[in-house]
Amino acid sequence: MPPFAPMLSKAADRLPEAPVGEVLFEPKWDGFRCIVFRDGEEVVLGSRNEKPLTRYFPELLDPIRDMLPNRCVLDGEVVVATERGLDFDALGQRIHPAESRINRLAVETPASFVAFDLIALGDDDLTTRPFGERRRLLAETMATAAPPLHLSPITDDRALAADWFERFEGAGFDGVMAKPVADPYLPNKRSILKIKHQRTADMVVAGYRVHKDGQGVGSLLLGLHDDDGRLWSIGVASSFTAARRLELVDELAPYVDGGIEGHPWAQWGEAEAHGETRMPGAPSRWSGGKDQSWVPLRCELVAEVGFQGLTSGRLRHPAKFLRWRPDKDAAECRYDQLDLAVPVELRQLFGDDRFTA
């Protein structure tokens, strides 16, 4: 019965080495973790933090009633698939207090549910069963399911999982999950592995924010050029040590003079100029009154940063500064260095008509 705490994962640097058949690998879906409870006509969608998601995804309720067993509990992910792959931003917009907006977006950006574990079936609590058995029962349970319900791909082939890890990122996946075949389902325990993407890219440092304590650089404002040469805000690099924050002030000082003159983001100080575009310095529901002011720099400095992934053209999480790239021209820092094709497996799973070639 809801609420129910799902099994969790812990980070790993690489895919585990294990004899074939002992570990199963799945894509790490970039969506909302969701536990589906069905008892006859009653359906509840539970989140990772045990709060209900039911009202936000009304388009999933009838398919669940139509295609899943009369009494069951499934673990999976709610995702929004678009022509670019999985769209976490579009998914996040579904969490809204207005029912009219929810119903409109249910049509405009419909969600899908991808199942990857079976927790209960009929009168049977399956949490003590090994994952291999639960997965077999899940495949039987989902045998007649059709969109928007999907069964997550899975393999015991480490080489194929490594191939997924490289190619699936272009569709918005976070990485690959590794699940021991013999393990039971352990609610709220970090007993499975997640291997997440860590990529690098060269980005323009177009400004910085002073650290909240007033001492040194708190974050670097990063940008990339599009095909037309326009510089877009992509996110920040942060988490510097106290000593490094002070060093950065000196390293950035030569680029401060004339920084605002002709800066492509010069209007960020004017709230009315932001509209619906997310920009550093813009007031937002997330800023909570924090000082969002920034120091513009001449857009000449290039940094190599490490990052995990993108959502709608922006960094999903703050990047990690790695080093300066004085050998690179800022104009070379373009989005096309990040372009990856949507893998064929995703087109097959969600339907070719959703994706461009």
C-alpha positions in Angstrom: 0.0 0.0 0.0 1.2 3.5 -0.7 3.3 5.3 0.4 6.2 3.0 -0.4 9.9 3.9 -0.5 11.6 2.6 -3.7 14.9 0.9 -3.8 17.8 3.4 -4.4 21.1 3.4 -6.1 24.7 4.3 -5.4 27.2 5.8 -7.8 30.0 3.8 -9.4 32.8 4.9 -11.7 32.4 2.1 -14.3 30.3 -0.9 -15.2 31.0 -3.8 -12.8 32.9 -6.8 -13.9 30.9 -10.0 -13.2 30.3 -13.4 -14.8 27.6 -13.3 -17.4 24.2 -13.8 -15.9 25.0 -12.4 -12.4 24.3 -8.7 -13.2 21.7 -7.2 -15.5 22.1 -3.7 -17.1 19.4 -1.2 -17.9 19.4 2.4 -19.2 19.2 5.0 -16.5 16.0 6.9 -17.4 16.0 10.7 -17.0 12.5 11.2 -15.6 10.5 11.0 -12.4 10.8 7.8 -10.4 7.3 6.4 -10.0 5.7 3.5 -8.2 2.4 2.4 -9.9 -0.2 1.0 -7.5 -3.3 -0.6 -9.1 -6.2 -2.2 -7.2 -9.1 -2.6 -9.6 -10.2 0.9 -10.8 -8.0 2.6 -8.2 -4.7 3.8 -9.4 -2.0 5.7 -7.4 1.2 7.0 -8.8 3.8 7.4 -6.0 7.0 9.4 -6.2 10.5 8.7 -4.9 9.8 10.8 -1.9 6.5 8.9 -1.4 4.3 11.8 -2.4 1.5 11.2 -5.0 2.1 12.1 -8.6 -1.4 10.9 -9.7 -3.0 14.2 -10.5 -0.1 15.4 -12.7 -0.3 12.6 -15.2 -4.0 11.8 -15.9 -3.2 10.4 -19.4 -1.5 7.4 -17.8 -4.4 6.3 -15.6 -6.7 4.7 -18.2 -3.8 2.8 -20.0 -2.8 1.4 -16.6 -6.3 0.2 -15.9 -6.6 -1.2 -19.5 -3.2 -3.0 -19.7 -1.9 -3.9 -16.3 -3.1 -6.7 -14.0 -6.0 -5.9 -11.8 -3.8 -5.9 -8.7 -0.2 -5.0 -9.0 2.6 -2.7 -7.9 5.3 -1.7 -10.5 8.5 0.3 -10.2 9.6 2.5 -13.0 10.0 6.0 -14.4 7.7 8.6 -15.9 9.3 10.3 -18.9 8.4 12.7 -21.7 9.7 11.6 -25.1 10.1 14.2 -27.8 11.7 14.4 -31.2 15.0 15.2 -29.4 14.8 12.3 -27.0 13.8 12.5 -23.3 12.9 16.0 -22.2 13.2 16.5 -18.4 12.2 20.2 -18.7 8.9 19.3 -20.3 8.4 16.7 -17.6 9.1 19.2 -14.9 6.5 21.6 -16.3 3.8 18.9 -15.6 4.1 19.5 -11.9 1.7 22.5 -11.6 -1.1 23.4 -9.3 -3.6 24.4 -12.1 -5.7 21.4 -13.3 -6.4 23.2 -16.6 -2.6 23.5 -17.3 -2.1 19.8 -16.4 -4.8 18.7 -18.7 -3.5 20.9 -21.6 0.1 19.6 -21.2 -1.2 16.0 -20.9 -2.2 16.5 -24.6 0.7 18.7 -25.7 3.5 16.8 -24.0 2.1 13.4 -23.0 4.1 11.3 -20.6 5.0 7.6 -20.7 5.7 5.1 -18.0 8.7 2.8 -18.4 8.6 -0.2 -16.0 11.8 -1.8 -14.7 10.7 -3.8 -11.6 7.7 -5.7 -10.2 7.1 -5.3 -6.5 3.7 -7.1 -6.0 1.4 -9.1 -8.2 -2.1 -10.2 -7.0 -1.7 -11.4 -3.4 2.1 -11.9 -3.8 4.7 -9.6 -2.2 7.7 -10.0 -4.5 10.2 -7.9 -2.6 11.9 -11.0 -1.2 12.2 -12.7 -4.6 15.5 -12.3 -6.6 15.6 -9.6 -9.2 16.0 -12.1 -12.0 12.7 -13.7 -11.1 11.0 -10.3 -10.6 12.2 -9.2 -14.1 10.9 -12.4 -15.7 7.5 -11.8 -14.1 7.5 -8.2 -15.1 8.2 -9.1 -18.7 5.2 -11.5 -18.6 3.1 -8.8 -17.0 4.0 -6.2 -19.7 3.8 -8.6 -22.6 0.6 -7.1 -24.0 1.3 -3.5 -22.9 1.4 -0.7 -25.5 2.3 3.0 -25.5 2.3 4.9 -23.2 3.4 1.9 -21.1 6.8 0.4 -21.9 9.1 -2.3 -20.6 12.7 -1.0 -20.1 15.4 -2.7 -22.2 17.7 -5.0 -20.3 20.8 -7.0 -21.0 23.3 -9.3 -19.3 25.9 -8.3 -21.9 28.4 -5.9 -20.4 29.7 -4.9 -23.8 26.2 -4.0 -25.0 25.7 -2.0 -21.7 28.9 -0.1 -22.4 27.6 0.6 -25.9 24.3 1.9 -24.5 26.3 4.1 -22.1 28.0 5.8 -24.9 25.1 6.1 -27.4 22.1 6.6 -25.2 23.3 10.0 -23.7 22.2 11.7 -26.9 18.6 10.9 -26.0 18.8 12.3 -22.5 19.6 9.2 -20.5 21.7 9.6 -17.3 23.8 6.5 -17.8 23.4 2.8 -17.1 22.1 0.9 -14.0 23.6 -2.4 -12.8 21.4 -4.8 -10.9 22.6 -8.1 -9.3 20.3 -10.9 -10.5 20.1 -12.5 -7.0 19.2 -9.4 -5.0 15.8 -8.9 -3.3 14.0 -5.6 -3.5 15.2 -3.4 -0.7 13.0 -0.3 -0.1 15.0 2.8 0.7 18.4 1.0 0.4 21.1 1.9 -2.0 21.7 -1.6 -3.3 22.0 -1.1 -7.0 24.7 0.7 -9.0 24.3 3.7 -11.3 27.1 4.6 -13.7 26.5 8.2 -14.8 28.0 10.2 -17.7 30.9 12.5 -17.0 31.7 14.5 -20.1 34.0 17.5 -20.8 33.5 20.5 -23.1 35.1 23.8 -23.8 32.9 26.7 -22.8 33.0 30.5 -22.8 33.3 32.1 -19.4 31.1 35.2 -19.9 30.9 36.4 -16.3 30.9 35.3 -12.7 29.0 35.7 -9.4 30.7 36.7 -6.2 30.5 34.0 -3.5 27.7 34.4 -1.0 30.2 35.2 1.8 31.5 38.1 -0.3 34.9 36.6 -0.7 36.0 35.5 -4.2 34.2 33.9 -7.1 31.2 31.7 -6.3 30.4 30.5 -9.8 31.5 31.0 -13.4 28.8 31.8 -15.9 29.2 29.5 -19.0 28.1 30.0 -22.5 28.0 28.2 -25.9 27.5 29.5 -29.4 24.7 28.3 -31.7 25.0 27.9 -35.4 24.3 31.6 -35.9 27.1 32.7 -33.6 24.8 33.7 -30.7 26.1 33.1 -27.2 23.6 31.3 -25.0 23.8 30.8 -21.3 24.3 27.1 -20.5 24.8 27.1 -16.8 27.5 27.5 -14.2 30.7 26.0 -12.8 30.9 26.1 -9.1 32.1 24.4 -5.9 35.5 26.0 -5.6 37.6 25.9 -2.4 38.0 29.1 -0.5 41.6 29.5 -1.7 40.6 28.9 -5.3 37.7 31.4 -5.1 40.3 34.2 -4.3 42.7 33.0 -7.0 39.9 33.2 -9.6 39.3 36.9 -8.9 42.9 37.6 -10.0 42.7 35.3 -13.0 39.5 36.9 -14.2 40.5 40.5 -13.5 42.0 41.2 -17.0 38.6 40.4 -18.6 36.5 42.7 -16.4 37.4 46.0 -18.1 35.0 46.5 -20.9 33.1 43.4 -20.0 29.6 45.0 -20.2 30.2 46.8 -23.5 28.6 44.8 -26.3 28.1 41.9 -24.0 25.4 39.5 -25.4 23.8 39.2 -22.0 24.0 42.9 -21.1 20.2 43.1 -20.4 20.3 40.6 -17.6 20.2 43.4 -15.1 16.8 44.5 -16.4 14.0 42.2 -15.1 11.6 43.2 -17.9 14.1 42.0 -20.5 13.9 38.4 -19.4 10.4 37.4 -20.3 10.2 33.6 -20.1 14.0 33.1 -20.9 16.1 31.7 -18.1 19.1 33.9 -17.5 21.6 34.4 -14.7 20.4 37.5 -12.7 16.8 37.0 -13.6 14.3 36.8 -10.7 12.7 33.3 -10.5 10.6 31.2 -8.3 13.8 29.3 -7.3 16.0 32.2 -6.4 14.1 32.9 -3.1 15.3 36.5 -3.0 19.0 35.6 -3.3 21.3 38.0 -4.8 21.6 37.0 -8.4 23.8 39.9 -9.6 26.9 39.1 -11.7 30.1 40.5 -13.0 30.2 40.5 -16.8 33.5 39.6 -18.6 34.7 40.1 -22.1 33.7 36.9 -23.8 37.2 35.8 -24.7 38.1 33.3 -22.0 37.6 29.6 -22.5 37.4 26.9 -19.8 37.3 23.1 -20.1 34.6 21.9 -17.7 33.3 18.5 -16.7 29.5 17.9 -16.7 27.0 15.1 -16.4 24.4 16.0 -18.9 22.1 18.6 -20.5 18.4 19.4 -20.3 16.9 21.5 -23.1 20.3 22.9 -24.0 21.4 23.7 -20.4 23.5 21.9 -17.8 21.4 19.7 -15.7 23.8 20.2 -12.7 26.6 22.7 -12.1 29.8 21.9 -14.0 33.2 21.3 -12.6 36.0 23.6 -13.7 38.9 21.6 -15.0 41.4 24.0 -16.6 41.8 27.1 -18.7 42.1 26.7 -22.5 44.2 29.6 -23.7 44.8 27.7 -27.0 41.1 27.8 -27.8 39.2 30.7 -29.4 35.9 31.5 -27.8 34.1 31.3 -31.1 35.0 27.6 -31.3 32.8 26.9 -28.2 29.7 25.7 -30.0 26.8 23.5 -29.2 27.8 21.1 -32.0 30.6 19.7 -29.8 27.8 18.2 -27.6 25.6 16.9 -30.4 24.7 13.2 -30.2 22.2 11.3 -32.3 19.0 9.8 -30.8 19.8 6.0 -30.6 17.7 3.6 -32.7 16.6 1.8 -29.5 14.7 4.8 -28.2 13.0 5.3 -31.6 12.0 1.6 -31.5 10.7 1.8 -28.0 8.6 5.0 -28.3 7.8 4.9 -32.0 9.7 6.2 -35.0 7.2 9.0 -35.6 8.3 10.8 -32.4 11.9 11.2 -33.5 13.7 12.8 -36.3 16.4 10.7 -38.1 
